[in-house]
Amino acid sequence: MGKQKQTETKSAIPLITIVGRPNVGKSTLFNRLLKRRVAIVDDMPGVTRDRIFARCRIEGMPCQIVDTGGLTYDMGRDEIEAGVEKQIMLSINSASIVVFVADAQAGMLHEDIFVAEKLRRSGKPVVMVANKADGRRDENTALELAGLGLGDPIMISALHGSNIHELTERLATILPEFEPEYFTEPPIRFCIVGRPNVGKSSITNAILGQERCVVSSVPGTTRDMVDADFTHDGRRFIIVDTAGVKRKKTKMDNMEYYGYTRAKRSIEDSDLAVLVVDAEDGLLEGEKRIADAVITNKKGLLIAVNKMDLIDNPDYDYFLDNFFLNAPFLKSKPILFVSALERSGMDALLDNIVDVHRRQNELLPLELLKNVIYDTRTLYSPAARKGRVGEILDVIHDSTNPPRIVIRANDPELFDRNYKRLIENRIRAIFNLSGVTLELKFAGPRPRKKEDSILQPGKKRNEKKKSPGKNIEKLKKKKKRKKG
């Protein structure tokens, strides 16, 4: 399928990597430094697996903070643990500063010694932190951890925010200076969504050209949102890998629910979404629910059919016929056939993302749009209700991303769901809106101006009011005549 174009991951900004054994509060410290909740925090060890990146400022200095999984001396026993350890070591090797987190209440353990040895070998600047400090045995813990040879620890409580300022001041003295790049256009933010084990993380890694996410055959490997900033063909992107969603909210355990809420938030925060489908399984009910969530949030949508390397002599027409028969509401969405394993189809995927984003932000030619809608009303009359027929009075195209079209009618209730779908299909037949979610809104007539609303029906604007005194005089004269 041709050679993939070069994708550049932005890495010039200083990186602060947070490391330590499991369950010492790394993710809590990560969220505390960012002043918002990004990483999943849970008492269960091993919650964090991927490297989670987030930009922030430390004492006014721009940097990127990286949360990592727990590092232990018995890692690598299974596929996921080996992947987590690899991610941690990649993060240490690319760091400007490493924040080594230990547990002040538990004191120094053998695993802390193991982590300290790894950091000494890396040669990176290390800031030692003892989290969960409560003052009871802080001095003893500080002496123990100082014996690791990585400097005196800063006693903090990430949960309560105690002594965080001392940590940020120490980091600011070590952080290298950074001159940010300036882009004329904002980045295109897109998320990778789908069921577990369809290859979302593999596609993320294939696009970035590096192992940014843990990849495993075990479903549910990804739990957090994992985002990365990169450029391709001179255009800046932010890609977000999400946890797989496979069942209904009521049947989820804690970890699945955390992953689900972050996947939902990633859709809301993105410009568009790439729905990944397994080529062997085809489109299942889980994908339909996810696609519906993307459309409900009025985001752009593309579909990437992954694992095409496993299909011998694929019949694309047959696949598409069955796909659209199963989900006719996705007919207006681009479908691309890719292989994350072979890194094929990634350039086409990025090109289509750029095209959909451009279409999302374009205004349609208003005169042509009006003609399409008025012609539809002329050719196809909506069903009458109680002797009334819907009439279209005006068409307004007032916003983009998503494109919003407001149709003013004599009564919006006279246009049912099927008629609205007919108008949308006629618009899509004329304009290229592939991948774009179109917002079609029906509204009533324009409200009359205030000076018009006070006029009585049939009364002319400049008509003079009759004097009530003259009417009274006429009535008196009539009464006198009757008496006479």
C-alpha positions as CSV (number, residue, x, y, z in Angstrom):
1,M,0.0,0.0,0.0
2,G,3.0,2.3,-0.3
3,K,5.4,3.7,2.2
4,Q,3.9,5.7,5.2
5,K,4.7,9.3,5.3
6,Q,6.8,10.6,8.3
7,T,4.8,11.5,11.4
8,E,6.6,13.7,13.9
9,T,5.7,13.4,17.5
10,K,6.2,16.7,19.4
11,S,8.8,16.0,22.1
12,A,10.9,19.3,22.5
13,I,8.8,20.4,25.5
14,P,10.4,19.3,28.8
15,L,9.0,16.0,30.2
16,I,8.5,15.3,33.9
17,T,8.0,11.6,34.4
18,I,6.4,10.3,37.6
19,V,7.6,6.8,38.6
20,G,7.4,4.5,41.6
21,R,6.2,1.1,42.7
22,P,2.4,0.4,42.5
23,N,-0.1,2.2,44.7
24,V,2.1,5.0,46.1
25,G,-0.1,7.8,44.7
26,K,1.6,8.6,41.3
27,S,-1.7,9.2,39.6
28,T,-3.0,11.3,42.5
29,L,0.2,13.5,42.3
30,F,-0.2,13.7,38.5
31,N,-3.8,15.0,38.9
32,R,-2.7,17.4,41.7
33,L,0.1,19.0,39.5
34,L,-2.4,19.4,36.7
35,K,-5.1,20.8,39.0
36,R,-7.7,18.6,37.3
37,R,-8.6,14.9,37.3
38,V,-7.0,13.2,34.2
39,A,-5.7,9.9,35.4
40,I,-7.8,7.1,36.9
41,V,-7.2,6.8,40.7
42,D,-8.1,3.6,42.5
43,D,-6.9,1.7,45.5
44,M,-6.3,-1.4,43.4
45,P,-2.6,-1.6,42.3
46,G,-1.8,-1.7,38.6
47,V,-4.6,0.6,37.4
48,T,-2.4,2.7,35.3
49,R,-0.8,0.9,32.3
50,D,-0.1,3.3,29.5
51,R,1.9,6.5,29.7
52,I,-0.5,9.4,30.2
53,F,0.7,12.8,29.0
54,A,-0.7,16.2,29.9
55,R,0.6,19.7,29.3
56,C,0.8,22.2,32.2
57,R,3.0,24.9,33.7
58,I,5.2,24.5,36.8
59,E,5.8,27.8,38.4
60,G,5.0,29.4,35.1
61,M,7.3,27.2,33.1
62,P,5.7,25.1,30.3
63,C,6.2,21.3,30.5
64,Q,4.6,18.0,29.9
65,I,3.9,15.6,32.8
66,V,3.8,11.8,32.3
67,D,2.0,9.4,34.6
68,T,3.3,5.8,34.4
69,G,2.4,2.4,35.7
70,G,3.9,0.8,38.9
71,L,7.4,-0.5,38.5
72,T,8.3,-3.8,40.3
73,Y,11.1,-6.3,40.2
74,D,8.9,-9.2,39.2
75,M,7.3,-7.5,36.1
76,G,7.3,-9.1,32.7
77,R,5.5,-12.3,33.8
78,D,2.7,-11.8,31.3
79,E,2.1,-9.8,28.1
80,I,0.5,-6.8,29.8
81,E,3.2,-6.4,32.5
82,A,5.9,-6.6,29.9
83,G,4.2,-3.9,27.9
84,V,3.8,-1.7,31.0
85,E,7.5,-2.1,32.0
86,K,8.5,-1.1,28.5
87,Q,6.3,2.0,28.6
88,I,7.9,3.0,31.9
89,M,11.4,2.6,30.7
90,L,10.6,4.6,27.5
91,S,9.2,7.4,29.6
92,I,12.3,7.4,31.9
93,N,14.7,7.5,29.0
94,S,12.8,10.4,27.3
95,A,12.4,12.5,30.6
96,S,14.0,15.8,31.4
97,I,13.3,15.1,35.1
98,V,12.1,12.0,37.0
99,V,9.9,12.4,40.1
100,F,10.4,9.3,42.2
101,V,7.4,8.7,44.4
102,A,7.6,6.5,47.6
103,D,5.0,5.9,50.3
104,A,5.8,7.8,53.5
105,Q,3.5,5.6,55.6
106,A,4.9,2.3,54.4
107,G,8.5,3.4,54.5
108,M,11.2,2.1,52.2
109,L,10.5,-1.3,50.6
110,H,12.6,-3.6,48.4
111,E,10.6,-2.4,45.4
112,D,11.7,1.2,46.1
113,I,15.3,0.1,46.1
114,F,14.7,-1.7,42.7
115,V,13.2,1.5,41.3
116,A,16.1,3.7,42.7
117,E,18.6,1.4,41.0
118,K,16.8,1.8,37.6
119,L,16.9,5.6,38.0
120,R,20.6,5.7,38.9
121,R,21.4,3.8,35.8
122,S,19.3,6.1,33.6
123,G,21.5,9.1,34.6
124,K,18.4,11.4,34.7
125,P,17.9,14.2,37.2
126,V,15.7,12.8,40.0
127,V,13.5,14.5,42.5
128,M,12.6,12.2,45.4
129,V,9.1,12.5,46.9
130,A,7.5,10.8,49.9
131,N,3.8,10.8,49.4
132,K,1.0,10.3,52.0
133,A,3.1,12.1,54.7
134,D,1.1,12.7,57.9
135,G,3.9,13.8,60.3
136,R,3.9,10.8,62.6
137,R,7.0,9.0,61.2
138,D,8.1,11.4,58.5
139,E,11.6,11.9,59.9
140,N,12.4,8.2,60.0
141,T,11.0,7.7,56.4
142,A,13.0,10.7,55.2
143,L,16.2,9.2,56.6
144,E,15.5,5.8,55.0
145,L,14.7,7.3,51.6
146,A,17.7,9.6,51.7
147,G,19.8,6.5,52.0
148,L,18.9,5.6,48.4
149,G,21.4,8.2,47.2
150,L,18.9,10.3,45.2
151,G,18.7,13.3,47.4
152,D,16.6,14.3,50.4
153,P,12.9,13.5,49.8
154,I,10.2,16.1,49.8
155,M,7.4,15.1,52.2
156,I,4.0,15.7,50.6
157,S,0.4,14.6,50.5
158,A,-0.9,14.6,46.9
159,L,-4.4,13.9,48.1
160,H,-4.6,16.9,50.4
161,G,-2.1,19.2,48.5
162,S,0.3,19.5,51.4
163,N,3.8,20.8,50.5
164,I,3.1,20.6,46.7
165,H,4.6,24.1,46.4
166,E,8.0,23.0,47.6
167,L,7.9,20.2,45.0
168,T,7.0,22.6,42.2
169,E,9.7,25.1,43.3
170,R,12.3,22.3,43.2
171,L,11.2,21.2,39.7
172,A,11.3,24.8,38.4
173,T,15.0,25.1,39.3
174,I,15.8,22.0,37.2
175,L,13.4,22.4,34.2
176,P,15.2,23.4,31.0
177,E,14.0,26.4,29.1
178,F,11.6,25.9,26.2
179,E,10.6,28.0,23.3
180,P,7.1,26.8,22.1
181,E,6.3,26.4,18.4
182,Y,3.4,28.6,17.1
183,F,0.9,27.2,14.6
184,T,-1.4,29.3,12.5
185,E,-4.2,26.7,12.8
186,P,-5.4,24.9,16.0
187,P,-4.7,21.2,16.1
188,I,-7.3,18.6,14.8
189,R,-8.2,16.6,17.9
190,F,-9.6,13.1,17.1
191,C,-10.2,10.0,19.3
192,I,-9.9,6.3,18.5
193,V,-13.0,4.5,19.8
194,G,-14.4,1.0,19.6
195,R,-14.9,-2.3,21.4
196,P,-12.0,-3.9,23.3
197,N,-9.4,-5.8,21.4
198,V,-10.1,-4.4,17.9
199,G,-6.7,-2.7,17.6
200,K,-7.3,0.9,18.8
201,S,-3.9,1.1,20.6
202,S,-2.2,-0.6,17.7
203,I,-3.6,2.0,15.3
204,T,-2.5,4.8,17.7
205,N,1.0,3.4,17.7
206,A,1.0,2.9,13.9
207,I,0.0,6.5,13.3
208,L,2.6,7.8,15.8
209,G,5.4,5.5,14.6
210,Q,6.2,4.5,18.2
211,E,4.9,2.4,21.0
212,R,3.0,5.0,22.9
213,C,0.3,2.5,24.2
214,V,0.5,-0.9,25.7
215,V,-0.7,-3.4,23.1
216,S,-2.0,-6.9,24.2
217,S,-4.3,-9.6,23.1
218,V,-6.1,-9.3,26.4
219,P,-9.3,-7.3,26.1
220,G,-9.5,-4.2,28.3
221,T,-5.8,-3.5,28.3
222,T,-6.3,0.3,27.9
223,R,-8.1,2.0,30.8
224,D,-7.1,5.7,30.7
225,M,-7.3,8.2,27.8
226,V,-3.9,8.3,26.2
227,D,-3.3,11.4,24.0
228,A,-0.3,12.5,21.9
229,D,0.5,15.6,20.0
230,F,2.1,15.1,16.5
231,T,2.4,16.7,13.1
232,H,1.8,15.1,9.7
233,D,2.4,16.9,6.4
234,G,2.9,20.1,8.3
235,R,-0.5,19.8,10.0
236,R,-0.8,19.5,13.8
237,F,-3.0,16.7,15.4
238,I,-3.9,15.4,18.8
239,I,-4.7,11.7,18.8
240,V,-6.6,10.2,21.8
241,D,-6.6,6.4,22.5
242,T,-9.5,5.3,24.6
243,A,-10.6,2.3,26.6
244,G,-12.8,-0.3,24.8
245,V,-16.5,-0.2,25.5
246,K,-18.3,-3.5,25.2
247,R,-21.3,-3.7,27.5
248,K,-24.0,-1.6,28.9
249,K,-23.3,0.9,31.7
250,T,-25.4,-1.1,34.2
251,K,-23.2,-4.2,33.8
252,M,-19.7,-2.5,34.2
253,D,-17.3,-2.9,37.1
254,N,-15.3,0.0,38.5
255,M,-12.5,-0.1,36.0
256,E,-14.8,-0.5,33.0
257,Y,-16.9,2.4,34.2
258,Y,-13.9,4.6,34.6
259,G,-12.8,3.7,31.1
260,Y,-16.3,4.3,29.7
261,T,-16.6,7.8,31.3
262,R,-13.3,8.8,29.9
263,A,-14.1,7.4,26.4
264,K,-17.3,9.4,26.5
265,R,-15.4,12.5,27.6
266,S,-12.9,12.0,24.8
267,I,-15.7,12.0,22.2
268,E,-17.1,15.2,23.7
269,D,-13.7,17.0,23.7
270,S,-12.7,15.8,20.2
271,D,-13.5,17.3,16.7
272,L,-14.2,13.9,15.3
273,A,-13.9,10.2,16.1
274,V,-12.4,7.1,14.3
275,L,-14.5,4.0,15.1
276,V,-12.3,0.9,14.8
277,V,-14.0,-2.3,13.6
278,D,-12.5,-5.8,13.5
279,A,-12.4,-7.0,9.9
280,E,-13.1,-10.6,11.0
281,D,-16.1,-9.8,13.3
282,G,-17.7,-7.0,11.2
283,L,-20.0,-4.5,12.8
284,L,-21.5,-5.6,16.1
285,E,-24.1,-4.0,18.4
286,G,-21.3,-2.4,20.5
287,E,-20.0,-0.4,17.6
288,K,-23.5,0.8,16.7
289,R,-23.9,2.2,20.3
290,I,-20.5,3.9,20.1
291,A,-21.3,5.4,16.6
292,D,-24.6,6.6,17.9
293,A,-22.9,8.3,20.8
294,V,-20.5,10.1,18.4
295,I,-23.4,11.3,16.2
296,T,-25.5,12.4,19.2
297,N,-22.5,14.6,20.3
298,K,-22.5,16.1,16.8
299,K,-18.9,15.0,16.0
300,G,-17.4,13.9,12.7
301,L,-17.1,10.2,12.3
302,L,-14.9,7.8,10.2
303,I,-14.8,4.1,10.3
304,A,-11.5,2.1,10.2
305,V,-11.8,-1.6,9.4
306,N,-8.7,-3.0,11.1
307,K,-6.8,-6.3,10.8
308,M,-7.2,-6.6,7.0
309,D,-3.9,-8.5,7.1
310,L,-5.9,-11.5,8.5
311,I,-8.3,-11.5,5.5
312,D,-7.4,-13.5,2.4
313,N,-8.8,-12.2,-0.9
314,P,-11.2,-9.7,0.8
315,D,-14.4,-8.9,-1.0
316,Y,-14.8,-5.2,-0.2
317,D,-18.2,-4.8,-2.0
318,Y,-19.7,-7.7,-0.1
319,F,-18.4,-6.3,3.2
320,L,-19.8,-2.9,2.5
321,D,-23.2,-4.2,1.4
322,N,-23.5,-6.2,4.6
323,F,-22.2,-3.3,6.7
324,F,-24.7,-0.8,5.4
325,L,-27.5,-3.3,5.5
326,N,-26.7,-3.8,9.2
327,A,-26.3,0.0,9.9
328,P,-27.9,2.2,7.2
329,F,-27.4,5.3,9.4
330,L,-23.7,5.0,8.7
331,K,-24.0,5.3,4.9
332,S,-22.7,8.9,5.0
333,K,-19.5,8.0,6.9
334,P,-16.2,7.2,5.1
335,I,-15.0,3.6,5.6
336,L,-11.2,2.8,5.3
337,F,-9.6,-0.7,5.3
338,V,-6.4,-0.7,7.3
339,S,-3.9,-2.9,9.0
340,A,-2.2,-1.5,12.1
341,L,0.1,-4.5,12.3
342,E,1.5,-3.7,8.8
343,R,1.0,0.1,9.3
344,S,-0.9,0.2,6.1
345,G,-3.7,2.7,5.4
346,M,-2.5,5.2,8.1
347,D,-1.8,8.0,5.6
348,A,-5.2,7.6,4.0
349,L,-6.8,7.7,7.4
350,L,-5.1,11.0,8.3
351,D,-5.9,12.5,4.9
352,N,-9.6,11.6,5.4
353,I,-9.5,13.1,9.0
354,V,-8.3,16.4,7.5
355,D,-11.0,16.3,4.8
356,V,-13.8,15.6,7.3
357,H,-12.5,18.3,9.6
358,R,-12.4,20.8,6.7
359,R,-16.0,19.9,5.7
360,Q,-17.1,20.3,9.3
361,N,-15.9,23.9,9.3
362,E,-17.2,25.1,5.9
363,L,-20.3,27.1,5.3
364,L,-22.5,25.7,2.5
365,P,-23.5,28.1,-0.4
366,L,-26.7,29.6,1.0
367,E,-28.6,30.2,-2.3
368,L,-27.9,26.7,-3.5
369,L,-28.9,25.2,-0.1
370,K,-32.2,27.2,-0.1
371,N,-33.0,25.9,-3.7
372,V,-32.4,22.3,-2.6
373,I,-34.7,22.6,0.4
374,Y,-37.4,24.6,-1.4
375,D,-37.3,22.1,-4.3
376,T,-37.7,19.2,-1.9
377,R,-40.8,20.9,-0.4
378,T,-42.2,21.4,-3.9
379,L,-41.7,17.9,-5.0
380,Y,-42.6,16.1,-1.8
381,S,-45.4,17.5,0.4
382,P,-45.3,16.6,4.1
383,A,-48.4,14.8,5.3
384,A,-51.3,17.0,6.3
385,R,-52.4,17.2,9.9
386,K,-56.0,18.4,10.8
387,G,-56.2,20.0,7.4
388,R,-52.9,21.9,7.8
389,V,-49.8,21.3,5.5
390,G,-46.3,22.3,6.4
391,E,-44.8,25.2,4.5
392,I,-41.1,26.3,4.5
393,L,-40.7,30.0,5.1
394,D,-36.9,30.5,5.3
395,V,-33.6,28.7,5.5
396,I,-30.7,29.9,7.7
397,H,-27.2,28.4,7.8
398,D,-25.7,30.0,10.8
399,S,-22.8,27.9,12.2
400,T,-20.2,25.2,11.5
401,N,-18.5,22.3,13.3
402,P,-21.1,20.9,13.0
403,P,-22.9,22.6,10.1
404,R,-26.2,23.8,11.5
405,I,-29.2,24.5,9.2
406,V,-32.3,26.2,10.7
407,I,-35.5,25.8,8.6
408,R,-38.3,28.2,9.6
409,A,-41.7,26.7,8.9
410,N,-45.3,27.7,9.6
411,D,-45.4,24.9,12.2
412,P,-42.4,22.6,12.9
413,E,-44.8,19.9,14.2
414,L,-46.1,19.4,10.6
415,F,-42.7,17.9,9.6
416,D,-42.1,14.4,11.0
417,R,-38.9,12.5,11.4
418,N,-39.1,10.8,8.0
419,Y,-39.5,14.2,6.2
420,K,-36.5,15.6,8.1
421,R,-34.5,12.6,7.0
422,L,-35.6,13.2,3.4
423,I,-34.4,16.8,3.5
424,E,-31.0,15.7,5.0
425,N,-30.6,13.1,2.4
426,R,-31.3,15.6,-0.4
427,I,-28.8,18.0,1.1
428,R,-26.1,15.2,1.3
429,A,-26.9,14.2,-2.3
430,I,-25.9,17.7,-3.5
431,F,-23.1,18.6,-1.1
432,N,-20.1,16.4,0.0
433,L,-20.7,16.0,3.7
434,S,-19.1,12.6,4.0
435,G,-18.2,11.9,7.7
436,V,-19.9,15.1,8.8
437,T,-22.8,15.1,11.3
438,L,-25.4,17.6,10.1
439,E,-27.5,19.5,12.6
440,L,-31.0,20.1,11.0
441,K,-33.3,22.2,13.2
442,F,-36.9,23.2,12.5
443,A,-38.2,26.4,14.0
444,G,-41.4,28.4,13.8
445,P,-41.9,31.7,12.0
446,R,-39.8,34.7,12.9
447,P,-41.4,36.7,15.8
448,R,-43.0,39.9,14.7
449,K,-41.4,43.2,15.6
450,K,-42.7,44.8,18.8
451,E,-44.5,47.7,17.0
452,D,-46.3,45.1,14.8
453,S,-47.3,42.9,17.7
454,I,-49.4,45.6,19.4
455,L,-51.5,46.2,16.3
456,Q,-54.9,44.6,16.2
457,P,-55.7,42.2,13.3
458,G,-56.7,44.1,10.2
459,K,-55.7,47.5,11.6
460,K,-53.4,49.6,9.6
461,R,-50.2,50.9,11.3
462,N,-51.0,54.7,10.8
463,E,-54.7,54.4,11.4
464,K,-55.9,57.1,14.0
465,K,-57.8,55.9,17.0
466,K,-61.4,57.3,17.3
467,S,-62.0,59.6,20.2
468,P,-64.1,57.9,22.9
469,G,-65.7,61.2,23.8
470,K,-67.5,61.5,20.4
471,N,-69.0,58.0,20.8
472,I,-70.5,59.0,24.2
473,E,-72.1,62.2,22.6
474,K,-73.7,60.1,19.8
475,L,-75.2,57.8,22.4
476,K,-76.7,60.7,24.4
477,K,-78.3,62.2,21.2
478,K,-79.9,58.8,20.4
479,K,-81.4,58.5,23.8
480,K,-83.0,62.1,23.5
481,R,-84.5,61.2,20.2
482,K,-86.1,58.1,21.7
483,K,-87.6,60.1,24.6
484,G,-88.9,62.7,22.2
